Amino acid sequence: MVATQTPSRYSPAMLPALGHINAWIFDLDNTLYPASADLFGLIDVRMNLYIQRLMGLDHDAARVVQKTLFREHGTTLSGLMKTHDIDPSDFLDFVHDIEMDALDEDRRLVEAVARLPGRKLIFTNGDADYAARVLERLGLSKSFEAIHDIHACAYQPKPHIASYESMVANFGIDPTTSLFVEDMARNLKPAKAIGMTTVWVNNGSEFGDHEADRTFIDYEIHDVGHWLHAITGGPE
């Protein structure tokens, strides 16, 4: 059963239940910043434009292609690599060429992450350059040991099990003492399968149907900073 946490029920007493965790792994987009910032909306526009130019399609037809690739391959990039043999770096440079004015430094989150015991990592389907820009805007550029990105995953994105296995191998992580925070519930299922504690950020950004099976979600939260303050006993 999912342990749903709401702001009124957060308690530092949760910490003992997470006392075994020594690796804290976070998704990036719509996880470390609010979904309302809608950076992915800007990226979505750029992906559509890329597909229009690549395939000679209009906006609506390109959108159908994009969403089909996302559903069938996990990411638009993965689908385009398989169906059109594109250069992944060229694609990522193009779609991540966006403004980040919607992001502000989040001191509450910075302080909460700093109080976490153990290692702290980013695990993203984006690339490290883009992730570094986001972290800089949030004030988190020095908060994480490393970024495990789509290049490091050999272009096998979450939720492909190979991406989790490569992260575990690259950083010598024990999944049974690791916790993974992610806004897309479907990306938590493989993490749970290899033994990780899973946290779903239910913030309205979810793509995918997980309602029939929630057994792979250990904690359901709505705001990462608030939750981290609660489990570390920090000030509100």
Summary of the structure (lengths in Angstrom):
residues: 236
radius of gyration: 17.6
end to end distance: 27.6
largest distance: 56.8
contacts: 733
relative contact order: 0.19
helix: 48%
strand: 11%
